[in-house]
Amino acid sequence: MKFNKVKGTEDYYPEEKSIQQQIFSTLRTIANRYNFNEVETPALETLGLLTAKGGEEISSQIFTLDKRGKEELGLRFDLTVPITRMFVAKQLELPKPAKWFGLSRMWRYERPQKGRLREFYQFSAEIFGTDSKYAVAETLQLLIDMLQSLGLTKKDFIIKVNNRQFLEGVLDCLDCDFEQTVKVIDKYKKMSGQEFLDELKQAYVKEQQATTILQLLQLQDTPAKMFQEVFKKVNYTNSKKSTKGVNELMDILELLPESFVELDFSIARGLAYYTGTVFEVYDRKGKFRAIAGGGQYDELTALLGGRKTPAVGFGLGYSTLRLLLEEKGLLPQPQTAPEYAVIVMTGYTVSLMTFVQQLREKYSVYVDLKERKPKKQLDYASSIGAQKAIFYGTEEQATGIFTVKDLKTGEEKKVKKEELLT
């Protein structure tokens, strides 16, 4: 019986794994430059933790394990919640701010589609212990630098920002239930205008207020002009939350390059733990789902049993990022080929193996494992993309001079053993 991979999962063959690891290496390098330190959490967490503030949609997507005894466990759906748990465990002794990142597998039980899998990789960066606008700005700048380091430019992606407090204040002014309405707003980009209005009606939003909300979400201009347009429809200055949200947004936007960041009132973030500025990253053409998303979550530490601590972070999904890099021709070349293939001419000896091991101290080296004829060895070396072939036989062993063949150009030259090993 032949078995297939589980729906919504991926197999990573050597070439694809090489591409992935090169991308991951870039993400780690940039995070380290910002002094983020890597952490890792277990794949398994208690259901109590995973459902603490995830919302109904996330709760329904958790992969749960069969209950054994009193334990109720599930697979993590992101890294923000587990990393926050880690922070809370050592909250009192840690110097602040704590700047951590993780890069690992996540699981969500949902319908697989392009850019969305049931098992997926995610990069997550989190800052705990400061409510400074600079922390939010640095988090966004980290995102920009990561994507630029992979070859993407301002023509390829845009970061859309909003503020939950501003949004909550506006909805309060419109006499709308925030939790119910924001769930609909979070799905705005996936619906037509009429479908959106119908969904708002289901959330008990009156027709006039629903029309106003739709008009606000459709605004596109400079931040100052957008807030002016909002004010014409809703006097949000009567709300302390909205006023605070506007000020926070304007302060943060001033610190970031305009070419990469824009204000978008439709950005709400579905996870219930977000409290302040929120953001999502999209490709400019709008072809793919969000590449990354995050924001401030100042109450999550208290929810998980710690002291209330300001925090900000984001998750960056590998699946969608890879799709965008592929479309732009920016995927790195697989690095699976050896630099040298040693062609065995007269049998395997201790001296041959010693020579191969000496080469491996400096290069990636393949030596034939099937004891084939030299011609077959050369054919195989070419098929796996080896850069050069070194011929090893009785004469080469005696003289210490080897024939090295460039397998791409066919050029051959004699090279002393010392030159190869130094």
C-alpha positions as a printed Julia matrix, in Angstrom:
422×3 Matrix{Float64}:
   0.0    0.0     0.0
   1.3    3.42   -0.97
   0.85   6.23    1.53
   0.47   9.92    0.74
   1.26  12.95    2.85
  -1.52  14.39    4.97
  -3.67  17.01    3.26
  -2.45  20.52    4.02
   1.14  19.49    4.78
   4.36  19.7     2.78
   7.28  17.37    2.1
  10.59  19.19    1.79
  12.95  17.36   -0.55
  16.63  18.39   -0.47
  16.36  21.2    -3.05
  13.28  22.73   -1.41
  14.74  22.33    2.07
  17.89  24.12    0.93
  15.81  27.04   -0.37
  13.88  27.18    2.9
  16.99  27.09    5.08
  18.64  29.91    3.14
  15.56  32.07    3.65
  15.44  31.14    7.34
  19.13  31.99    7.67
  18.45  35.48    6.3
  15.56  36.01    8.74
  17.71  34.87   11.67
  20.62  37.07   10.61
  18.51  40.23   10.45
  16.78  39.43   13.76
  20.18  38.99   15.42
  21.28  42.38   14.09
  18.35  43.9    15.98
  19.48  42.01   19.09
  16.54  39.6    19.09
  17.51  36.27   20.67
  16.07  32.99   19.45
  13.9   30.86   21.72
  11.94  27.67   21.19
   8.73  26.41   22.73
   7.2   22.91   22.8
   4.85  21.97   19.98
   2.41  20.83   22.67
   0.64  23.25   24.99
  -2.34  22.95   27.3
  -5.72  23.73   25.79
  -6.22  26.21   28.6
  -3.27  28.24   27.33
  -4.14  27.95   23.64
  -7.74  29.03   24.14
  -7.04  31.75   26.72
  -7.63  34.65   24.33
  -7.7   33.26   20.84
 -11.28  33.83   19.82
 -13.84  31.31   18.55
 -12.25  30.84   15.12
  -8.83  29.95   16.52
 -10.34  27.62   19.14
 -12.05  25.66   16.36
  -8.77  25.33   14.45
  -6.64  23.84   17.23
  -5.39  20.3    16.67
  -6.27  18.58   19.95
  -4.81  15.35   21.28
  -6.79  12.45   22.69
  -7.25  13.11   26.37
  -5.02  10.98   28.59
  -5.84  11.26   32.27
  -6.52  14.87   33.24
  -4.31  16.44   30.58
  -5.95  18.34   27.73
  -3.33  19.21   25.11
  -3.19  20.76   21.67
  -0.65  21.76   19.03
   0.37  25.43   19.01
  -1.23  27.6    16.31
   1.26  30.46   16.64
   4.32  31.39   18.71
   3.1   34.59   20.39
   1.07  32.78   23.04
   3.72  30.13   23.91
   6.53  32.71   23.92
   4.45  34.93   26.2
   4.02  31.95   28.52
   7.81  31.58   28.55
   8.23  35.26   29.39
   5.72  35.08   32.24
   7.6   32.11   33.75
  10.69  34.29   34.28
   9.09  37.71   34.12
  10.45  39.09   37.4
  14.07  38.12   36.78
  14.37  39.07   33.11
  15.93  42.42   32.1
  13.47  44.55   30.14
  12.83  44.88   27.35
  13.14  41.23   26.41
  13.51  40.78   22.64
  12.9   37.23   21.48
  12.16  35.45   18.22
  11.17  31.95   17.22
  11.07  30.04   13.95
   9.28  26.73   13.87
   6.27  24.66   12.79
   2.66  25.54   13.66
  -0.61  23.69   13.14
  -4.14  24.86   12.36
  -7.03  22.62   11.37
  -8.52  24.57    8.48
  -9.23  24.2     4.79
  -5.9   24.12    2.91
  -5.48  26.66    0.12
  -2.71  28.56   -1.63
  -0.47  30.07    1.02
  -2.4   28.44    3.87
  -1.54  24.98    5.18
  -2.52  22.9     8.17
   1.13  22.49    9.1
   3.26  25.54    8.37
   6.41  27.4     9.34
   6.23  30.78   11.0
   8.79  33.34   12.14
   7.69  35.26   15.23
   9.38  38.28   16.86
   8.25  39.65   20.24
   9.29  42.57   22.48
   8.19  42.52   26.14
   8.5   45.29   28.71
   8.16  48.62   26.92
   5.23  50.64   25.61
   7.5   53.04   23.71
   6.46  54.04   20.21
  10.03  53.18   19.22
   9.4   49.52   20.09
   6.5   49.38   17.63
   8.49  51.28   15.01
  11.49  48.97   15.45
   9.26  45.92   15.07
   7.95  47.28   11.77
  11.44  48.28   10.64
  12.63  44.74   11.39
   9.92  43.44    9.07
  10.94  45.87    6.33
  14.62  44.95    6.63
  13.88  41.23    6.56
  11.83  41.46    3.38
  14.36  43.77    1.73
  17.18  41.37    2.63
  15.34  38.71    0.65
  15.33  41.0    -2.39
  11.84  42.5    -2.1
  11.4   46.25   -2.61
   8.81  48.94   -1.92
   7.24  47.98   -5.25
   6.61  44.46   -3.97
   5.04  44.82   -0.52
   3.23  47.27    1.76
   2.64  47.33    5.52
  -0.9   48.39    6.42
  -1.37  49.75    9.94
  -4.31  50.66   12.16
  -5.0   50.99   15.88
  -7.51  48.89   17.83
  -8.15  51.67   20.36
  -8.96  54.12   17.58
 -11.23  51.54   15.99
 -12.93  50.72   19.3
 -13.57  54.41   20.03
 -15.09  54.99   16.59
 -17.35  51.95   16.94
 -18.4   53.11   20.41
 -19.37  56.46   18.89
 -21.47  54.56   16.34
 -23.07  52.53   19.14
 -21.69  49.24   17.78
 -20.59  46.21   19.76
 -16.81  46.21   19.32
 -16.13  42.48   19.61
 -18.86  41.49   17.15
 -18.2   44.29   14.69
 -14.43  43.89   14.61
 -14.85  40.23   13.65
 -16.71  41.37   10.55
 -14.18  44.13    9.81
 -11.4   41.56    9.98
 -13.04  39.74    7.03
 -13.67  42.91    5.02
 -11.09  42.19    2.3
 -12.62  38.78    1.61
 -16.1   40.12    0.83
 -17.9   42.41   -1.59
 -19.34  45.66   -0.25
 -22.86  44.23   -0.08
 -21.69  41.04    1.6
 -19.89  43.18    4.17
 -23.03  45.2     4.88
 -25.05  42.0     5.21
 -22.51  40.62    7.7
 -22.68  43.82    9.75
 -26.45  43.48    9.83
 -26.0   39.99   11.27
 -23.8   41.6    13.95
 -26.72  43.89   14.88
 -25.22  47.01   13.28
 -27.86  49.44   12.03
 -27.99  50.26    8.33
 -26.77  53.84    8.61
 -23.87  52.9    10.89
 -22.97  49.99    8.61
 -22.78  52.31    5.61
 -20.57  54.69    7.59
 -18.23  51.87    8.6
 -17.94  50.73    4.99
 -17.12  54.27    3.86
 -14.4   54.57    6.52
 -12.8   51.29    5.5
 -12.69  52.43    1.88
 -10.69  55.61    2.66
  -7.29  55.87    0.96
  -5.15  58.98    1.41
  -2.49  60.43    3.66
  -3.05  59.66    7.38
  -3.9   63.3     8.19
  -6.54  63.52    5.45
  -7.98  60.12    6.36
  -8.5   61.17    9.97
 -10.11  64.39    8.73
 -12.55  62.35    6.66
 -13.33  60.13    9.64
 -14.02  63.23   11.76
 -16.55  64.48    9.18
 -18.56  61.28    9.68
 -17.81  60.42   13.32
 -16.7   62.88   16.0
 -14.12  60.49   17.43
 -12.48  63.26   19.46
 -15.16  62.61   22.09
 -13.53  59.23   22.67
 -10.35  59.08   24.75
  -9.55  55.7    23.18
  -9.78  57.0    19.63
  -7.77  60.13   20.41
  -5.06  58.04   22.05
  -5.05  55.65   19.1
  -4.73  58.48   16.57
  -1.8   60.01   18.47
  -0.03  56.66   18.74
  -0.47  55.97   15.05
   0.77  59.37   13.94
   3.84  59.12   16.21
   4.72  55.68   14.83
   4.14  56.59   11.19
   6.49  59.55   11.51
   9.31  57.14   12.38
   8.87  54.89    9.35
   9.48  55.29    5.6
   6.24  56.33    3.85
   7.07  54.16    0.85
   6.62  50.99    2.92
   3.8   51.86    5.34
   0.24  53.13    4.91
  -2.81  53.66    7.1
  -5.69  51.24    6.51
  -8.78  51.31    8.75
  -9.77  47.79    7.69
  -6.83  46.21    9.52
  -8.28  44.79   12.74
  -6.48  41.47   13.4
  -8.84  38.69   14.37
  -7.01  37.45   17.46
  -8.68  38.91   20.53
  -5.46  39.64   22.44
  -4.44  42.7    20.38
  -4.89  46.02   22.2
  -3.15  48.89   20.35
  -1.45  49.4    17.0
  -1.96  46.47   14.62
  -0.54  45.79   11.17
  -0.48  43.37    8.26
   1.9   42.98    5.31
   0.6   42.39    1.79
   2.07  42.08   -1.66
   1.39  45.24   -3.69
  -0.76  43.44   -6.23
  -2.97  41.94   -3.54
  -2.52  38.53   -5.12
  -1.76  36.62   -1.93
  -3.1   36.52    1.61
  -1.24  38.46    4.31
   2.49  37.7     4.44
   2.8   38.83    8.06
   0.7   40.36   10.79
   0.97  41.54   14.37
   0.59  44.38   16.8
   0.54  45.39   20.45
  -0.88  43.0    23.04
  -0.5   44.68   26.43
  -2.85  42.44   28.41
  -1.74  38.95   27.34
   0.89  38.53   30.07
  -1.71  39.21   32.77
  -4.16  36.87   31.08
  -1.54  34.11   31.25
  -0.93  34.61   34.96
   1.82  37.23   34.97
   2.01  40.92   35.63
   0.49  43.21   33.04
   3.32  44.06   30.66
   3.29  45.99   27.37
   4.3   43.86   24.4
   4.44  44.01   20.62
   5.25  41.41   18.0
   4.41  39.79   14.68
   4.22  36.47   12.88
   5.62  35.98    9.37
   4.32  32.96    7.43
   6.79  31.07    5.27
   4.23  29.64    2.83
   2.97  33.01    1.54
   6.43  34.57    1.68
   7.74  31.79   -0.53
   4.94  32.29   -3.05
   5.81  35.99   -3.34
   9.55  35.35   -3.65
   8.87  32.75   -6.34
   6.66  35.14   -8.3
   9.37  37.81   -8.16
  12.12  35.37   -9.18
  13.86  35.85   -5.84
  14.06  32.3    -4.51
  17.66  31.38   -3.7
  19.26  28.62   -5.73
  19.3   25.22   -4.0
  22.68  24.42   -2.51
  22.66  20.64   -2.58
  25.52  19.94   -4.99
  28.98  19.01   -3.67
  31.95  21.19   -4.51
  34.03  18.12   -5.37
  33.34  14.58   -6.49
  36.28  12.24   -5.97
  36.47   9.78   -8.88
  37.93   6.5    -7.64
  40.2    4.97  -10.3
  41.73   1.91   -8.66
  39.69   0.81   -5.68
  38.98   2.04   -2.16
  41.95   2.29    0.18
  42.78   3.79    3.56
  44.8    6.51    1.82
  41.78   7.36   -0.37
  39.49   7.72    2.62
  42.09   9.78    4.46
  42.37  12.11    1.45
  38.56  12.45    1.24
  38.35  13.31    4.93
  41.07  15.92    4.54
  39.14  17.5     1.67
  35.96  17.54    3.76
  37.61  19.76    6.34
  37.35  22.53    3.75
  34.82  21.47    1.09
  31.64  19.48    0.56
  32.79  16.23   -1.05
  31.05  13.26   -2.63
  32.75   9.91   -3.13
  31.01   7.09   -4.97
  29.28   4.58   -2.7
  28.36   1.99   -5.34
  31.89   1.1    -6.55
  31.02   2.02  -10.14
  33.36   2.44  -13.1
  34.99   5.91  -13.37
  32.77   6.86  -16.33
  29.63   6.04  -14.34
  30.99   7.98  -11.38
  31.52  11.03  -13.59
  28.02  10.76  -15.01
  26.55  10.61  -11.53
  28.69  13.53  -10.33
  27.36  15.63  -13.21
  23.78  14.58  -12.5
  23.95  15.84   -8.91
  25.55  19.13  -10.0
  29.06  18.6    -8.59
  31.24  21.57   -9.48
  34.52  19.71   -9.99
  35.85  16.17  -10.13
  39.13  14.99   -8.64
  40.57  11.79  -10.1
  42.22   9.54   -7.51
  44.26   6.5    -8.49
  47.61   4.78   -7.88
  49.57   7.43   -9.8
  47.89  10.34   -8.0
  48.51   8.68   -4.65
  52.2    8.26   -5.45
  52.89  11.69   -6.93
  50.49  13.84   -4.9
  49.4   15.54   -8.13
  45.74  15.27   -9.12
  43.72  15.94  -12.26
  40.87  18.31  -11.41
  38.07  18.66  -13.96
  35.56  21.49  -14.05
  32.31  19.63  -14.77
  30.62  22.71  -16.2
  33.32  23.8   -18.69
  35.17  20.5   -19.14
  38.5   22.22  -18.41
  41.13  20.03  -16.75
  44.27  20.99  -14.83
  46.89  19.39  -12.61
  46.81  20.47   -8.95
  49.18  19.53   -6.13
  47.68  17.92   -3.06
  48.92  20.75   -0.83
  47.07  23.3    -2.95
  43.84  21.37   -2.64
  44.08  21.07    1.11
  45.19  24.59    1.97
